[in-house]
Amino acid sequence: MTVFEPYTLGNLTLKNKIVMAPMTRSRAIDNIPNDLMVTYYEQRSDAGLIISEGVSPSINGTGYARIPGAYTEAQIQGWEKIASAIHAKESKLFVQLMHCGRSSAKVNQPEGARTIAPSSVQLEGEIYTDQGMAPYDIPEAMSIEDIKTTQNDFVQAAAKLIKAGVDGIELHSANGYLLDQFLNPVTNQRTDDYGGDYKNRVRFVLETVQQTVEAIGANKIGVRISPHGAFNSMAHEYEDLVAMYSYFAEELNKLQIAYLHIVDHRPMGAPDFSTDVLARLRNIFKGTIISGGGVTSAQQAQDYLNKGNDLVYIGRPYISNPNLVEKLKQERELTPPNMDTFYTPGVLGYTDYALF
Ligand SMILES: Cc1cc2nc3c(=O)[nH]c(=O)nc-3n(C[C@H](O)[C@H](O)[C@H](O)COP(=O)(O)O)c2cc1C
């Protein structure tokens, strides 16, 4: 089975096994998906599946400048347009729900938002804002009420997106954002049922998945994880890491979600690791697994499939090669992306990359 052949994901038929990776592009002025974004996603619809950039399920979940949301009527209408443009090109769309948690600064948030996290542990360093670099906020430790409200925010956003025609949602439990902040002992120092041993640290995410399953159905849900990830100053090694991810995968397997999406940022320079966590996850999780990282040729994509993954994600090459699948098929040279325009507003470095 080659990477260019179709794949059945739940009720969906994907036209190939290439997944456009979720990538924040910061073009959503006032956090509302707009027509420029419709063009961007439509241009990249040769992917079998598109996973959207990180989308906030609530005002509290915003953190970076100009990221889109899925909590107002105008935002949902924006996603409806994007989904319909993608469907017209016979591709599929999962929207990634990303709550930034502590990876946030007040200036990047709408009026009235709160920066919340499992524990009040500030992220060191500075975050980009349109007014200049700023320290990350000192987050408020979430109360039990905050936990329930936030879980409900995910569920509501998911339900509205599905109603608007989106094919599914991905819960972003990787890369140091809120869900990952619950998993990781560096950011989770709670002493209640949501902190401490690994079963407790996984509780917030599993409950959120469970509630979302009840609202929209398991076959419309994916979960992204980054075991051994170090991005956003997460601890990339800790004693119960393999045990925790094994348990997490067992529980997700029982819930029969559409896919498990595993980030491996070693091709991007992340620290190496020697545990067998990836092979274990493949053994435990019986559903679809998406993985990737550093892919720039059809052969490299195929190598990920040969290692036991079902679908392969490709990120950066999609920024600068809108018709990436066609280029990979024809073994054409890829256009390198311009990093300076990854997160800048407007057309430049966004929808103006040539097809060939
Ligand atoms: C500009 C940019 C924005 C990204 N934003 C997100 C994001 O919103 N959510 C996410 O899960 N990963 C995000 N990532 C990580 C990518 O999904 C992917 O894992 C990473 O780029 C490695 O894949 P690649 O080597 O094919 O680029 C981002 C990466 C880049 C380059």
The ligand as a Tripos MOL2 file, in Angstrom:
@<TRIPOS>MOLECULE
LIG
   31    33     1     0     0
SMALL
NO_CHARGES

@<TRIPOS>ATOM
      1 C1          4.7950   27.3820   11.6270 C.3       1 LIG1
      2 C2          4.4570   26.1630   12.4280 C.ar      1 LIG1
      3 C3          3.3390   26.1600   13.2350 C.ar      1 LIG1
      4 C4          2.9770   25.0070   13.9710 C.ar      1 LIG1
      5 N1          1.8270   25.0180   14.6980 N.ar      1 LIG1
      6 C5          1.3750   23.8750   15.2710 C.ar      1 LIG1
      7 C6          0.0810   23.8260   15.8560 C.ar      1 LIG1
      8 O1         -0.7070   24.7910   15.8460 O.2       1 LIG1
      9 N2         -0.2900   22.6430   16.4220 N.ar      1 LIG1
     10 C7          0.5250   21.5370   16.4270 C.ar      1 LIG1
     11 O2          0.1400   20.4880   16.9500 O.2       1 LIG1
     12 N3          1.7600   21.5700   15.8640 N.ar      1 LIG1
     13 C8          2.1840   22.6960   15.2670 C.ar      1 LIG1
     14 N4          3.4010   22.6960   14.6150 N.ar      1 LIG1
     15 C9          4.1860   21.4390   14.5040 C.3       1 LIG1
     16 C10         3.8400   20.6980   13.1970 C.3       1 LIG1
     17 O3          2.5290   20.1710   13.2350 O.3       1 LIG1
     18 C11         4.8080   19.5270   12.9150 C.3       1 LIG1
     19 O4          4.7400   18.5970   13.9730 O.3       1 LIG1
     20 C12         6.2500   20.0080   12.7460 C.3       1 LIG1
     21 O5          6.3070   21.0920   11.8150 O.3       1 LIG1
     22 C13         7.1940   18.8900   12.2670 C.3       1 LIG1
     23 O6          6.7950   18.3990   11.0240 O.3       1 LIG1
     24 P1          7.6100   18.7990    9.6720 P.3       1 LIG1
     25 O7          9.0260   18.3440    9.8860 O.co2     1 LIG1
     26 O8          6.9190   18.0370    8.5730 O.co2     1 LIG1
     27 O9          7.5090   20.2880    9.5240 O.co2     1 LIG1
     28 C14         3.7940   23.8440   13.9190 C.ar      1 LIG1
     29 C15         4.9530   23.8650   13.1270 C.ar      1 LIG1
     30 C16         5.2830   24.9920   12.3830 C.ar      1 LIG1
     31 C17         6.5050   24.9530   11.5010 C.3       1 LIG1
@<TRIPOS>BOND
     1     1     2 1
     2     2     3 ar
     3     2    30 ar
     4     3     4 ar
     5     4     5 ar
     6     4    28 ar
     7     5     6 ar
     8     6     7 ar
     9     6    13 1
    10     7     8 2
    11     7     9 ar
    12     9    10 ar
    13    10    11 2
    14    10    12 ar
    15    12    13 ar
    16    13    14 ar
    17    14    15 1
    18    14    28 ar
    19    15    16 1
    20    16    17 1
    21    16    18 1
    22    18    19 1
    23    18    20 1
    24    20    21 1
    25    20    22 1
    26    22    23 1
    27    23    24 1
    28    24    25 2
    29    24    26 1
    30    24    27 1
    31    28    29 ar
    32    29    30 ar
    33    30    31 1
@<TRIPOS>SUBSTRUCTURE
     1 LIG1         1 GROUP 0 **** ****
